Amino acid sequence: MGFSFPVSSAIKTRLEKLGLHGDADLALHLPLRWEDETRITAIRDLAPGRPAVVQARVIDAEVRYRPRRQLVATVADDDGQLILRFLNFYPSQLQSLRPGRLFRIAGEARGGFFGLEMVHPRCQAVEPDAPMPEGLTPVYPTTAGLGQASLRKLVDKALQAADLAEILPADTYAGMALPAFEDALRLLHHPDPGVPLAALESRAHPAFRRLAFDELLAQQFSLHLARAARARKHAIPLRPGKLPQALLAALPFGLTAAQEKVWREISRDLGGERPMRRLLQGDVGSGKTVIAALACLQAVEAGMQAAVMAPTEILAEQHCQKLRSWFEPLGIEVAWLASALTPAQKKLALARIASGAAHVAVGTHALFQKGVQFHDLGLAIVDEQHRFGVKQRLALSAKGAEPHQLMLSATPIPRTLAMSYFADLDVSTIDELPPGRTPVVTKLVADTRRDEILQRVRAVCRQGGQAYWVCPLIEESEKVDLQTALDTHAMLQSQLPELTVGLVHGRMKPAQKQAVMAAFQANRIELLVSTTVIEVGVDVPNASLMIIEHAERFGLSQLHQLRGRVGRGARESVCILFFQNPLSEDARSRLRIIYESADGFEIARQDLLLRGPGELLGARQSGVPMLRFANPERDRDLLERAARLGPDLIARCPEAVAAHLQRWLGARAALSAG
């Protein structure tokens, strides 16, 4: 790694902020967009909102202080005048904008108080006969102190210096009609004016598809190698016993066919000598917790301990209460570890875990802190795994010799995402809901109809039901005019004085949150105002009404998770999505999808198309190569080919695979197999 041409230490630091550590990284640093600066537009022909280049002389330039400090310049060509406005600027910019000097100015014109203006255009001093660029101008992702002109020069040097030769066998690309790697890169950095911008911006151009395919291959290589490295490790087999059957016999319900199937898969893995790394996914309310409980029992019966880690204290405590109610009749001790404990309680819990007297430990991230010692950890279960980073997950695993790992996710993973980001894991899916779950009716309601909703809440609670009212913020933000949880709580207390209205949010002390949730579960609170801390795991069967304030501000998977808090009992359940007009096109799409579908897999697939994999993956990205160019859903055909070819190429040409990984991942090529 490193640069083969001189780069100052200051520039190197800025490049490293962008994740660029050498020639190959710079060569693969593709433009965000391209601008056509191959022709001059007369000022009189400028169209508001459309990028253009004008060539004009400075008439005057000055720093103005109303309404805020800004640099304002007036320029003119033979046909008109244009205002240039810079809200952030350096003294040198004022000096360069000398009257009479000729500039080429690129930007978007807009209507201003004094006529057409450009805000923060790119300005380059030129001679009258300076030639125009021959191709489209790339605009790169950058950081403070590294301008576009400097970055373009660095990228061009890297393109000359980097080894852009083909690495993988030619048959890898057979029949795909894709350009060579070097040709694809050069075209994307310097497209000819004839290349349609729409094809570049939509990433449908063959040059983009070539890079997307190479990137998907690198990801497949990385994850398959991680899986192979794990297969060489040894774990203590946790053989099946009688305790899981004892729990099933005591439960008032039986497993669904889907639950039985995934339990067989997990039980088989636990009994093997290879460390289990399995993701258990299922829609909201599909019954993942009981499967996790059965896995804990198999570990305990084999003489080992189990740990269950959840991202929030509310969810962790719910797990603890449920597991204690199931396990204590079987003589199994469950320890609770969270920041809410007093020093004396924490000391006792740590001692019980370290001695092995506590067979199962439940908690938040407190479980993987330095002071926590397990007697013999054989199974680590991580709920809502996308909320934790890989390092946190590995820190919990490090508490044992080579414990088995089970990760739970109530956000279903679309098949394309499972093939790309989760190819190092085995995946089990609960694809049916237990009988008795009532479908949730979803309604879209403009916030101008608030009085009607208040009447609905009053009616539901009078009939013995309970309701959630979810808000996106805790306190007022100057930037975003949203109804807050604090204000909403006060408003509802005033509007519905006959109801007991509770409040829970993330900034409350853990003991306060626990007290409020306990009161809600016991029906001493009829209406609970909350932020998204109740998004996952909260199980109150009597709650049948969910109101989500500013639903247009939430992501699809979040809306689906919140909706899943109701419909857990026999009452008819309703989720009301309160929205505020006007809606953006993106918000309209999200609300339409959540209104039309209750299928978590379809919702997750649509979320992937709308927003990419970020929220679905969460903190997993800290250990798995994120895709910069490929999109698993859009590039499904490329992904399927990469997944099919990956193992064969690893076996056939390991040295080429290593070189390909180095080109694409650099220092990240050696992933942990944890």
ABEGO torsion letter per residue (X at the ends): XEBABBBBAAAAAAAAAAGBABAAAAAABBBABBBBAABBBBAAABBBGBBBBBBBBBABBBBBAOABBBBBBBBBBAAEBBBBBBABBBAAAAAABBBGBBBBBBEBBBBBAAEBBBBGBBBBBBBAABBBBABBBBBBBBBBGBBAAAAAAAAAAAAAABBABBABBAAAABGAGBBBAAAAAAAAABBBAABBAAAAAAGABAAAAAAAAAAAAAAAAAAAAAAAAAAABBBBBBBBBAAAAAAAAABABBBBAAAAAAAAAAAAAAABABBBBBBBBBBBGAGAAAAAAAAAAAAAAAGBBBBBBBABAAAAAAAAAAAAAAAAAAGBBBBBBBAABBAAAAAAAAAAAAAGABABBBBBAAAABAABBBABBABBBBBGAAABBAAAAAAAAAABABBBBBBBBABBBBAAAAAAAAAABBBBBBABBBBGBBBBBBBBBBAAAAAAAAAAAAAAAAAGBBBBBBBABABBBAABBBBBAAAAAAAAAAABAABBBBBBBAABBAAAAAAAAAAAAAGABABBBBBAAAABGBBBAABABBBBBGAAABBAAAAAAAAAABGABABBBBBBBBBBOBBBAAAAAAAAAAAABABAAAAAAAAAAAAEAAAAAEAAAAABBBBAABBAAAAAAAAAAAAAAAAAAAAABAAAAAAAAAAAAEAAABBBAX
